[in-house]
Amino acid sequence: MAWLEFAVAFAVFFLSHSLPVRPPLRPWLDDRLGRRGFAIAYSMLSLAVLAWLIATAGRAPHVPLWAWAPWQNWVVLGAMASACLILAVSLGRPNPLSFGGAADAAFDPARPGLLRWVRHPILLALALWSVAHLLANGDLAHVLLFGTFAVFAVAGRKLVDRRKRRDLGARWEAITAAARSGPVSLRDAMGGRSAALRLTAAALGFLGLLWLHPLLIGARPLP
C-alpha cells in the first residue's frame, strides 16, 4: 500500500502542475481568482502536494541502492545555500524568459541581472535541490523522487523556452540576445538596490530550512 500511495502522490503532483496552467482551465481560474490569486492558490497547492509526495517517499519500503556517508551532508548544505541564494535574488524580479518573475514589461535588457548567466533560475535551484538530495538518499523511493525532479528541472528549461518563444515571438530572440550581451554586474545580479534585503532573505531562508528539516522531515541536515 505504501508504494501505491507513493505512485498516486506522484500522479497527483504532476496533474496539479500541468492541468491548472493549461487552457481552458487557466483562463477560467484567472477570471475567478485573478492573476495574483491564481499564483497564490497554485503555489499553496504545489507546496501541499509536494509535502505529501515527500512524506510518501519516507513511508515507502526501504530498498537501499548505495550507502550514506557523512560528507554527503556537506554537499547538500552547499547546494541548498546556493539554491536559497538563487531564489532570493530572482523571485519577484522581471524575467520575461521564464516563470517566477513579476512586472515582466519592466525588464531592462541592459541590466539583466542573473539572467546574464541563468535564464531559468528557479529550475536551476530545483536542480541543485534534487541532485544534492538524490546523492544523500540512496534508497529506491528517494532516488525515484529526486531523480524525477532532477530530470524535470533539466528538461523543463526546453519546455519553458518553447512556450515563451511561442508567446513572445520575435521578441524572444531579441530579449535573449540582449540579456546575454548585457553588462556583467554582481550587484545587479544580487538584486540591485534590494541586494542587501535579498541576501538577508537568502540567509534567513537557509537557516529556516535547517531548523524546520528535522521537524518536518525527521532528518538532521547538519553532519
C-alpha positions in Angstrom: 0.0 0.0 0.0 2.9 2.4 0.7 4.2 2.0 -2.9 0.6 2.6 -4.2 0.3 5.8 -2.1 3.7 6.9 -3.5 2.6 6.3 -7.1 -0.7 8.1 -6.5 1.1 11.1 -4.9 3.4 11.3 -7.9 0.4 11.3 -10.3 -1.4 14.0 -8.4 1.8 16.1 -8.2 2.2 16.1 -12.0 -1.5 16.6 -12.7 -1.7 19.5 -10.2 1.2 21.2 -12.0 0.0 20.6 -15.6 -3.8 20.9 -15.6 -4.2 24.4 -13.9 -1.8 26.1 -16.3 -3.4 24.8 -19.5 -6.4 26.2 -21.4 -9.3 26.3 -20.8 -8.7 25.8 -17.1 -6.1 28.6 -16.7 -8.2 31.4 -18.2 -11.2 30.2 -16.2 -9.2 30.3 -12.9 -7.7 33.7 -13.8 -11.2 35.1 -14.3 -12.3 33.9 -10.9 -9.2 34.3 -8.8 -7.3 37.0 -10.6 -3.7 36.5 -11.7 -2.3 37.2 -8.2 -5.0 34.9 -6.6 -4.2 32.2 -9.0 -0.4 32.5 -8.3 -1.1 32.2 -4.5 -3.5 29.3 -4.8 -1.2 27.5 -7.3 1.8 27.9 -5.0 -0.1 26.6 -1.9 -1.4 23.6 -3.9 2.1 22.8 -5.2 3.6 23.0 -1.7 0.9 20.9 -0.2 1.2 18.1 -2.8 5.0 18.3 -2.7 4.9 17.8 1.1 2.6 14.8 0.6 4.9 13.3 -2.0 8.0 13.7 0.1 6.1 12.1 3.1 5.0 9.1 1.0 8.6 8.6 -0.1 9.6 8.3 3.5 6.8 5.8 4.2 7.8 3.6 1.2 9.7 0.4 1.9 13.4 1.0 2.3 15.3 -0.5 -0.6 19.0 0.6 -0.3 20.9 1.3 -3.5 24.0 2.9 -2.1 25.4 3.7 1.4 25.2 7.1 3.1 28.4 8.9 4.1 28.8 12.0 6.3 30.4 14.0 3.5 27.2 13.8 1.6 25.6 16.2 4.1 28.1 18.9 3.3 27.2 18.6 -0.4 23.5 19.1 0.4 24.3 22.1 2.6 26.3 23.8 0.0 23.8 23.1 -2.7 20.9 24.3 -0.6 22.7 27.5 0.4 23.2 28.2 -3.3 19.6 27.4 -4.1 18.3 29.8 -1.4 20.6 32.5 -2.8 19.4 31.9 -6.4 15.7 32.0 -5.3 16.2 35.1 -3.2 17.8 37.2 -5.9 15.5 36.0 -8.7 11.9 35.7 -7.3 9.8 38.7 -8.0 12.2 40.3 -10.4 11.3 40.9 -14.1 12.0 37.8 -16.1 10.1 37.5 -19.4 12.1 34.5 -20.4 10.9 32.2 -17.6 8.5 32.0 -14.7 8.6 33.2 -11.2 9.2 36.8 -12.1 7.0 39.9 -11.9 6.3 43.0 -13.9 7.9 41.5 -17.0 7.3 44.6 -19.0 9.7 46.4 -16.8 12.6 44.1 -17.7 15.6 46.1 -18.9 18.0 44.0 -21.1 20.8 46.5 -20.3 20.6 45.3 -16.7 19.7 41.6 -17.0 20.9 40.7 -13.5 21.1 37.0 -13.0 19.6 36.4 -16.5 23.0 37.3 -17.9 24.1 33.8 -16.9 20.9 31.9 -16.0 17.7 32.1 -18.0 15.7 29.8 -15.6 16.9 30.5 -12.1 14.0 28.6 -10.4 14.7 25.5 -12.4 18.4 25.8 -11.5 17.5 25.9 -7.8 15.3 22.9 -8.3 18.1 21.0 -10.0 20.5 21.8 -7.1 18.0 20.7 -4.5 17.1 17.4 -6.3 20.6 16.3 -7.3 22.1 17.0 -3.9 19.3 15.2 -2.1 19.5 12.3 -4.6 23.1 11.9 -3.7 22.4 11.8 0.1 19.3 9.5 -0.1 20.4 6.3 -1.8 17.2 4.3 -1.3 14.8 3.4 -4.2 11.9 5.6 -3.3 14.0 8.8 -2.8 16.1 8.0 -5.9 12.8 7.9 -7.9 11.6 11.1 -6.2 14.7 13.3 -6.5 15.8 11.7 -9.8 12.5 12.6 -11.4 12.8 16.2 -10.1 16.3 16.4 -11.5 15.1 15.3 -14.9 12.2 17.7 -14.7 14.4 20.6 -13.9 16.7 19.9 -16.8 14.0 19.1 -19.3 11.8 21.9 -18.1 14.2 24.5 -19.5 13.4 23.5 -23.1 9.7 23.3 -22.3 9.6 26.8 -20.9 11.8 28.1 -23.7 9.3 26.6 -26.2 6.3 28.2 -24.5 8.0 31.6 -24.1 9.3 31.6 -27.7 5.7 31.0 -28.8 4.2 33.7 -26.6 6.9 36.4 -27.3 7.5 35.6 -31.0 10.4 37.6 -32.4 10.9 39.4 -29.1 12.2 36.2 -27.5 15.3 36.2 -29.7 15.8 39.9 -29.2 15.5 39.7 -25.4 17.6 36.6 -25.1 20.4 38.2 -27.2 20.3 41.4 -25.2 20.4 39.7 -21.9 23.4 37.6 -22.9 25.3 40.6 -24.0 24.3 42.8 -21.1 27.0 44.2 -18.7 28.2 41.9 -16.0 27.3 43.4 -12.7 27.5 41.3 -9.5 25.5 43.9 -7.6 22.7 43.8 -10.2 22.8 40.0 -10.2 22.3 40.1 -6.4 19.2 42.3 -6.7 20.3 45.8 -7.4 19.0 48.2 -4.8 17.4 45.4 -2.9 20.6 43.3 -2.8 21.1 43.6 1.0 17.4 42.6 1.6 17.6 39.7 -0.8 20.8 38.4 0.7 19.3 38.6 4.2 16.3 36.7 2.9 18.6 34.0 1.5 20.4 33.6 4.8 17.2 33.5 6.8 15.6 31.0 4.4 18.6 28.7 4.6 18.6 28.9 8.4 14.9 28.3 8.5 15.3 25.2 6.4 18.0 23.9 8.8 15.6 24.4 11.7 12.5 23.0 10.0 14.1 20.0 8.3 14.2 17.7 11.4 10.7 18.8 12.5 9.1 18.2 9.1 11.2 15.5 7.5 12.6 13.8 10.6 16.3 14.0 9.5 19.0 16.3 10.8 20.7 18.1 7.9 23.9 19.0 9.8 26.6 16.4 9.9 
